[in-house]
Amino acid sequence: MIRFIPIATETVRAWQAGAPDANGQPPERQIAQGGGNPCRHCLRMIPEGAPMLVLAHRPFATLQPYAELGPIFLCAAPCIAGGGAGGGADLPEMLASPDYIVRGYGPDERIVYGTGGVVPTAGIAARAEELLADPRVAFVHIRSARNNCFQCRVDRG
């Protein structure tokens, strides 16, 4: 079993209150255009016309060459973590594109070579389970197949 993990609520609440992002800048406030603004906390699409945050996020605990940094969207108003605080087993609603990059990382937060690939959305859960069955893989990232943006993390359930 697997769990799709949202960004931690305490981290999101800090950004919603104006705390600096991974670049040391306050999150930008924008209005969602609809359809293409996935919140990495509630794991849903931000509704068209709703206020949202755009900020730089590095989903790694350590700074090292594989610790990718990139833009993400969040609901500007407090939202509830997708699947509950610990994440859920169901494919997040926000994964609405035809395909995504699914890639495994080791306990050192570095890419496990040979694990990454573009996977049709319907196959994400199966591929994540397959990767997490590999003892070298500590966690999996789901990333945009078009822009490489971090979507969510997948852990063993």
C-alpha positions in Angstrom: 0.0 0.0 0.0 1.1 3.6 -0.7 0.3 7.1 0.5 0.3 10.3 -1.5 1.8 12.9 0.8 0.9 16.6 0.8 3.2 19.3 1.9 3.0 19.5 5.7 0.3 21.7 7.1 2.6 23.7 9.4 4.8 24.6 6.4 1.8 25.6 4.3 0.3 27.7 7.1 3.6 29.6 7.5 3.7 30.4 3.8 0.0 31.4 3.9 1.0 33.8 6.7 3.8 35.3 4.5 6.9 33.3 5.5 9.7 33.2 3.0 9.9 30.4 0.4 13.0 28.3 -0.6 14.4 31.4 -2.3 13.9 33.6 0.8 11.1 35.6 -0.9 7.5 36.0 0.3 5.0 33.9 -1.7 3.4 35.7 -4.6 -0.4 36.2 -4.4 -2.3 35.6 -7.6 -5.7 34.6 -8.8 -6.2 31.0 -10.1 -7.0 30.8 -13.8 -8.7 27.4 -13.4 -7.7 23.9 -14.5 -3.9 24.3 -14.2 -3.3 25.3 -10.6 -2.9 22.2 -8.4 -2.6 22.9 -4.6 0.2 20.8 -3.1 -1.5 20.8 0.3 -5.2 19.8 -0.3 -4.1 18.0 -3.5 -7.0 19.5 -5.4 -7.2 22.0 -8.2 -7.5 25.6 -7.0 -10.8 26.8 -8.3 -10.8 29.5 -11.0 -11.0 32.9 -9.4 -9.7 31.8 -6.0 -6.7 33.5 -4.5 -3.6 31.3 -4.6 0.1 31.5 -3.7 3.0 30.9 -6.1 6.3 30.1 -4.4 9.6 28.3 -4.7 9.7 24.9 -3.0 12.5 22.4 -2.4 10.9 19.1 -1.2 14.1 17.8 0.4 15.4 18.1 3.9 19.0 18.6 2.9 20.9 20.8 0.4 22.7 18.7 -2.1 23.0 18.5 -5.9 19.8 16.4 -6.4 17.6 18.7 -4.2 15.6 20.3 -7.0 13.8 23.6 -6.4 10.9 24.8 -8.4 7.6 26.7 -8.4 4.4 25.3 -6.8 0.9 26.6 -6.2 -1.0 26.6 -2.9 -4.5 27.7 -1.9 -4.0 31.2 -0.3 -6.7 30.4 2.3 -6.3 27.6 4.7 -7.2 24.2 3.1 -7.3 20.7 4.5 -4.4 18.4 3.7 -5.2 15.9 0.9 -6.0 12.5 2.3 -5.7 13.8 5.9 -2.5 15.0 7.5 -0.6 11.7 6.9 -1.7 11.5 3.2 -4.0 9.1 1.5 -3.9 6.0 -0.7 -6.2 7.4 -3.4 -4.8 9.1 -6.5 -5.0 12.9 -5.7 -7.7 14.8 -7.6 -5.1 17.4 -8.8 -3.3 14.8 -10.9 -5.4 15.6 -13.9 -2.8 15.7 -16.8 -2.5 12.7 -19.1 0.9 11.7 -17.6 3.5 12.5 -15.0 7.2 11.8 -14.2 7.4 9.2 -11.5 10.9 8.9 -9.9 12.4 7.1 -6.9 14.8 8.6 -4.4 17.1 6.8 -1.9 17.3 7.5 1.8 20.0 10.1 1.0 17.4 12.0 -1.0 19.2 11.4 -4.3 17.7 10.0 -7.4 17.9 6.2 -7.7 19.0 6.0 -11.4 16.8 3.9 -13.6 13.6 4.6 -11.7 12.4 7.7 -13.4 10.0 7.8 -16.3 6.9 9.3 -17.7 3.8 7.3 -16.6 0.2 7.6 -17.7 -1.8 9.0 -14.8 -3.9 5.8 -14.5 -0.6 3.9 -13.9 0.9 6.2 -11.2 -0.2 4.1 -8.2 1.1 0.8 -9.7 4.4 2.3 -10.7 4.9 4.0 -7.3 4.2 0.6 -5.6 6.6 -1.1 -7.9 9.3 1.5 -7.1 8.7 1.3 -3.3 9.1 -2.5 -3.4 12.8 -1.8 -4.4 14.8 -1.6 -1.1 17.0 1.2 -2.6 13.9 3.5 -2.9 12.9 5.4 0.2 10.2 7.6 -1.4 8.8 8.6 -4.8 8.1 12.0 -6.3 5.4 12.7 -8.8 6.4 15.6 -11.1 4.9 17.3 -14.1 5.9 15.6 -17.3 5.8 19.0 -19.1 7.6 21.3 -16.6 9.2 18.9 -14.0 7.3 20.7 -11.2 6.9 18.8 -7.9 3.4 17.6 -7.4 3.5 15.3 -4.3 5.5 12.7 -2.6 4.6 9.0 -2.3 5.6 6.9 0.7 5.0 3.3 1.7 1.6 3.1 3.4 
